[in-house]
Amino acid sequence: MSPYRRSARMLERWLWTGPAGHLAGGTLDFAAALTHYAAVRLASSRAGRRGAAETHPAGAGAGAQQPDSRASR
């Protein structure tokens, strides 16, 4: 193996195990976290919409006004 090729191979290994590898790993971790967060938000918003009309006292869903608790005093 020529010295040039050996140096190029060492540089490539250093890049993948050093800054480039850490940047790629961090980017993939961040993308996975954002994907998980979006999936949880989507699931919770769908669950909220599905049961809103059944659980709200007026039966009108999430857009109905809540009764004022001070009005009954």
N, C-alpha and C positions, 0 to 999 in steps of 0.2 A: 504494500500500500504506500503510495507516495506521501511525502510530508504535507503537501497541499490538501490532499484528500483527508488525511488524518485531522488536520486543523479544521477543515470544513465540518467533519463529523463531530468533532469536539464542540465546535460552535453551535451546531444544530442541537446536540444533546443539552448544552447549557441553556439555550433558548427555551426548549420544551420543559426542562425541569426548573428553570429560573423564571424570569419575568413573563415570558409569553405563556408558559404553562399556568402560572398563577393568575394571569389576566384572563385566560380562557376559562379556568376553573371558577374563578370568582364571577365571571359573566354568566356562566351556566347555572351556578348556585342562585344568583340574583334572579335570573329568568324563571327558575323553578319556584322560587319563593313568590314571585309575582303571579305566576300561573296558579299556584295553590290559593293565594289570597283572592284572586278573581273567581276561582271555582267556588270557594266558600261563600263569597258575597252573592254570587249568582244563585247558589242553592238556598241561601237564607232568604233572599228576596222572593224567590219562587215559593218557598214554604210560607212566607208571610202573606203573599197574595192569595194563596189557595185557601187558607183558613180565616182570612180577615172577615168575610161576611158572616161566617158561622159564629165567631167569637165576639164580635162587636154587638153591644146591646141594641143598637138601632138596626143592625143587619145591613148597613149600607157600605160596609167595607172600610178601608183605611182612610178614605177621603172625608168621612163624616166628622162633624165637630163633636168633641168630647163635652159632656155636660159639665157645667161649672159647679164644683163642689161647694162653693160659698153661697150659691143661690138658695140652697135649702135651709140655711140658718135663719 
